[in-house]
Amino acid sequence: MGREIADLLIAQDILRAHQDEALVKAACSAGRARVRAACGYEKIQDGGWQPVRLTLPGGTDLRFYTRYLRPSLKGRAGRPRGVGKRGAGGAGAYPILEQLGIVDRVTPLTRSIVATQTVLCSSLDEARSQLETMGLELHTSTLTRIAVGTGLTAIHLRDLALEEARQQPLPTTSVLSGKRLRLSVDGGRVRIRHTEHGRGIRPGKNGRRPFELKWHEPRVITLDIIDAEGDTDRAWRPVYEVTLGQADDVFALLTGLLRRVGAHLAAEVVFVSDGATWIWNRLDQLRADAGIDKERFSTILDYFHATEYITGALAECKNLTDADRDSMFREMKGKLLEADGANQVVARLRGLARGRRAGAILKKVAYLESHLDHAGYAAHRAANRPIGSGVVESAVRRLINLRFKSASMCWHEDHVAPLLYLRAIIKAGRWEDFMTAMLHGQHWLQAAGVGLETAREAA
């Protein structure tokens, strides 16, 4: 009963908005401008009052008439458009509904409920079942359409905001002033489905086209505040960014993010990550583009990732017993944490590079040598800097592995990218901020880092 009453109140507000002449006039004016900009047609035709159906949060189907605008094709060269054939600019707009934040035939609250269940549940079927208990009976294709559309809007708003940050001068104030900023980057894995098309390719007996599955690496960025002891400051919420873009795209996104939050004004920026080459060979340019002083930018190789290479090198020493390997590993693992410990470990491993396995051992040693500048763990611990990248590794697990990497699960690339980003927003605790900002056509993270604080900190 409560859901039905809430839906009736929402329906009443929607119908009242259609009777508000001032609102209708303003909405149509804004709608004309948007359609004109989207399709490039100067003339916009008033399609009159058209029937629509909306799904309200409690599951009620609301059917009514609303104004419709579309590009005018009168006088344009070429044969007339066929019935049901949309032009290059799209089908137009429902200006009053857009003014109310209603898109894809759902209200903002319905959109929020559907999108969150779609990316939080372990499957689309589970999401559909959960929504049915809330009174929303929707097909899985409808869930996907709503959630993907929401994610694409989120990505569009993010890209606009970060491109603006890359183009504009650095902010002169920031909520990060005097704070310590931790930054990490890592990659996960999802399986992408590539459907085959072309001449001679026909659906099989099951009615489906043949397809190929390929692994793809979504890149995850985490940004959070650490306190004087190097621990996570719980008074500040983290930022999670995720993208399927290539390495340059990741760092373009990262540059815009650091400029938008005013990272150059932070007391210190600590970058902690594993040893992927595509990350480390772009850090100097990132620091310069973000305007961060070299003295306040610390780069640290994840300590536990470094110890894995010690383990790998010792595993190649076939003349050692398991007890010898365990003893030497514990010794070298502790040595890494001492002053000049990385150099001593490298020298010790080089001394073990003998015989036919010398090449394999030296390959592991070469990796550690390439990161000697990032392995000063004694100095970093003395300065209370974190030496592990557990924050971003945990984010990869929660954002990607627990939802998008189950057994036999695969995704269309144009679906997984927006859904991943929505899950990142939710797991960072920023969903309400995002939905509010989206209704105003804005990115949730404002300039100078406003929005990073929790409600308690902002107060």
N, C-alpha and C positions, 0 to 999 in steps of 0.2 A: 504493500500500500504506500509506503514511504517513497519508493521509486516513482510510482505513478503520479503522486502529488508533485514531486520535484519536476517531473517531465512536464506536467501541466503548467507549472509556473514558468518554466523555460519557454514553452510554446507561447504562452501569453506575452512574454517579453519580446519574442521574435515577431509576433503579429503586431504588437504595438509599434515596434520600430518601423514596420512597413506603412503605418499610418502617420508617421511623423514626417511631414512634408519637408522640413528643413534637413532632416537626416537623409531622406531619399534624394534630395537635390544635391547635397554634398557628396553622397556616395556615388551617384551617377557621374558627377563631374570628375571625381577621382578615378572611377572605373574607365571612363573614356580615355583619360590620360595614360592609364596603365596599358590598356589594350593597344592604343596608338603606338606607344613605345615598344610593346612586345612584338607587334606584327609589322610595323613600318607603314601601315595604311593610314592615310590622312583622314579618310572618311570613316566614321563609326556609325553604324546603323542601330537604331533602337528597335530591339526585337520584341518590345512590348512585355506583357506579363505572361510568363511561361510557367507551366507546372513543374514542381520539384518535389523531391521526397528527402527528408532528413532523418537520420537516426539519432535520437536523443540518448543521453547517458543511461537512462533506465530501460532502454530497449524499445521505446515507443517510436513508431514510424509517423512522422508528421508530414502531411501532404498539403501543399498550399501553392499559391502563385506568387512569383517574384519577378522583378525587372531583369531583362537580359539584354546585353550589348554584344555586338559582333562587328567585325570588319565589314565594310560595305564593298561589294564587288561590282557595283554598277559602273558601267563605263570602262571597265578594265578589259584589256585585250585577252584573247584566248577563248576557248569554248567554255560554256557554263559548267560550274562544278556539279558533279553528279550528286544525287540524293544520298546523304549520309557520308559524303566525302569531305573531310576537313581540309582547310587550307593550311599553308605553311605556318601561318601565325597562330594556329589553334582555333578553338571554337568560340572565343569571346570570354565574357565574364558575367557573373551575377553580382553586380556592384553592392547591393544592400547586404547580401550575405557576406561578402568580403569585408565590408565595413564592420560586421559583427564577429569577424574572425572565423567564419564558417567556410571550410574548404573540404573538398572531396565528399560532400554530402553528409558531413558530421560536424557536430558542435566542437568547440575547443576542448571541453571536458571529455566528450566521447573519444576524441582523437588522443588525448592524453592517456586515458584508460587503455585503449586498444594498443597504442604504441608501447606502453610500459609492459603490458602482459606479453606482447609479442617478443620482446627482447629479453625479458626476465625468465620466462618459462623455458623449459628444456627443449620444446618443440612447438611447432605451429598447432598441432592437434591438442597439446596440453593447454596452450593459450586459448584456443577456441572453447575448450571445456571450462576453463576458469571464467571466461567471459559469459558463458551461458549461465553460470551460477549467479552472475550479476544482472541477468536479464537481457544481455546482449547476445542475440543469436545471429552470428555472422559466419560466412563461409571463409575458409582459410585464405582464399584468393583476395577476399575483401580485407582481411587482417593485413596481408602483405602489402596491398595497395596503400592502405592508410599509413602503416608504419614506414614503408619505404618513402612515401611522399613526405612524411614528417622529417625523416632523416635527410632527404635531399634538401629540404628547406633549411635544416640546421647547418648542413655543409655549405650551402650557398651563403648564408649569413656569416658563417665563420670566415669563408674565403674573402668576402667583401671587407670584413673588419681587419683581417690580417694583411690584405693587400694595401689597405689604407695606412696601416701602421708602417709598412715597408716604405711607403712613398712619402709620408709626412715626417717632419723633424721629430727627434726624440722628445718625449714629455719631460717637462722641467720639474714635475712633482710626481710622487708615486707612493702608494701605501706600503711599498717594499723598502722605503728608506730606512736604513738601520737594521734591516732584517737579513737573515742568511737564507739564500735560495738554493735548493738542491734540484738538479736537473739530471734526468736519465733517459736513455733511449735503448730500446731492445725490439726484437722481432719475434713474431709467432708464426703459426702455420694454419692455413685453412685450405680446403680442397675446393677448387673452382671447376664448375662444369661448363665445358665449351661444346655447344651443340653444333653439329656439322650441317652445313647448308651448301647448296650448289647443284649444278646439273648432275643428274644421275644418282643423287642421294635421296633416298626415299624412306619413309617411315617403315619400321619393321612390323612384324605380326602384332605386336602390342600397341601399334598406332603411334609409337614415339620415334623420333629421329635418332640416329646414332649420335653418341657424344663421347668426349674424351675428358678424363679427370686429370687435373694438374694441381700440384701444390703451389700455393702463393704465400708470400710473406707479408702480412700486415705489420706495419711498424708502429710501435706504441711509444708515446712521449709522456713522461710524468714530470710534473713540476710541483714542488711542495716547499714548505717553510720548515727549517730546523731551528732548534733553540740553541742556547749557549753551550749545552753539553753534546750537541750533535744529534739529539733525538728529534723525532717528528713533533712539531708544535701543533697540538690538537686544537688550538684556537683558530687555525687556518685550514680551510678545505683545500684538497689538492686539485690540480688540473690534469685531466687525462685527455690526450689527443691520440687519435688513431687514424691511419691512412693506408691505402693500398698503393700509394704512389712510390716512385723510385727514390733513390737516395737524395738526389737533388731536390725533389719535391718535398721530402721530409724536412730537409734543412731550410728550405724556403718557408715552410710552415712554421718551423721552430724560430727562425729569425723574426717573422712577424709577431709571433707570440711573445718573445722576449722584449721586443720593442714596444708592444702594446701595454705590457705590464710595467714597463720602466725598470727592467732588470739592471740597467746600467747604474741605477741609484741605490741598489742593494748594497749592504755592507760587504757581502761576499757571495759569489756564485760558485757552487761546488758541483762539478760534473762527474758523475760516477756511472760507469758502464762497463760492459764486457769488452772483449778485444776485437770486435768486427772492424775490418779495415775501412769499410765505407763510412763508419762513424768517426774514427780518429783522424783521418786525413782531411776532414772538413771543419774541424773545431776552430782552427785559427781564423778561418774566414768567417765562421759564425760569430766568434767573439768580436771581430772587427765590425761586422755588419750590425751587431746589436749594441755597439758603442760601449762595451764593457772593458774597463782597464785590465791590463794583463796581470797587475799585482793582485787584483781581487777575483781572479778567475783560476780556480784550482781544478786540475784534471786528474782523476784517480781511476786506475784500472781495478775493477772488482777483485777484491782479495781472493775470494773463493774460486773465481775463474782462473787466477794465476796459479793457485795450488793444483788445479786440474792438470795444468801443463807439467807441473812437477811429477804428478802421478803418472802422466803419459810417458814422460822421459824415463822414469824408473821402470815402467812396465817393459820398455824396450831392452833393459839390461838383463839378458837371459842368464847371466852368470850369477845373479843374486837370488837368494832364497826369498820366500814370501816374508819371513821374519826380518830379513835384512831390509827389504823394501819398506816395510812398515816402520822400522826404526829410523831409516834415513828420511822417510817422508815427514814423520813427526819432527825430526830435527830441522829440516829445511823449512817446514811450515812455520815453526817458531822463529827461525832465522830471518824470514821475510819481514817480520815485525820489528826487527832491530835496525839501528842506523846502518846504512849502506848494506843492508841485508840482501837486497835483490842482486847486487853485484857479486856477493859471496856465494849465493845460491847458483847463479849462472856459472861462476868459475868451478864450483863443485860438480855441476852436471857436465860441464865440458870435460872434466877429468875422467868421467865415466864413458865418454864417447870413444869406444875402442871396438875393433873387430868389424864384422859384417853389419852390425846394427848401428854403427856410428852415425850414418847418414840420417836415420830415423830419429836418433837422440838429438843430433844437432838441429834438426828441424824444429823440435820443441824448444830447444834452447834459443834459437833465433827469434822465436816469437817473444819470449821473455825479454831478450835483449832489446827488441824494438819498443818495449814499453818500460824501460828502465826509468825514464823521466816521469812515468805515471805510477811508479811503484814505491814511492817514498813513504811507506806506511807508518814508520816511526814518527816522522814529522807531522803527518796528517792526524794521527791519533793524539799527538801532543797538542794540536790545535783544535781538538774535538770535532774533527771532520769525519763523516761516515766513510767507511772503506768498503762497504758492500752495496750491491745494487738490488737488494731484495725488494725494494719498493716497486721498481718497474717489473721485476720478474713476477711478483705477486699480481701486478696489474695485468700482465699478459695472461696469467692463468685465469683470473676472474673475468676479464673482458672477452678473451678469445676461446681458451680451452674448454671452459665449463659450458659454453653455449654453442660455439661454432665448429668444434673439432671432435664431436662424438663419432663413434664407429659408424661407418657407412654414410656419414653425413656429407653432403656437398651443396654448393651454392652457386647461383648465378652471380657474376661479378657485380652487376649493376644493382643487386639486392644486398649483398653482404656488406658493401662499403657503408651505405647509410644506416643499416641496422647496427653495425659495429660502433658507429659514432654515437648513436642513441644510447647504446649500452654503456659507453664511456661516460656520457653525461650523467646517467643514473648512478653508476657506481662511484662517481665523484661527489654525489650528494647535491647535484645542481639542477635537478629536473624542474622544480618550481621556478627557479630563476630563468631557466631556458624557456619554459612555456610562456611566462610573462613577457620576456623580451621578444619572443617570436611573434606574439600578437601585435607588437609595435614595430615589427620589421627590423629588429636589432639583434646583435650578438649579446649573449648573456654577460660576457666579460667586458666591462667598460674600459675606457682608456685609463692609463695610469694605475692599472691593477685593481680598480674599484670592483668589488664582487668577489675578490679572493677571501675576504674576511668571512668568518661565521657571523651569524646574527649577534651573538654575544660580543664578539670583538668589534663589530661595526658600531654597536650601541655605545 
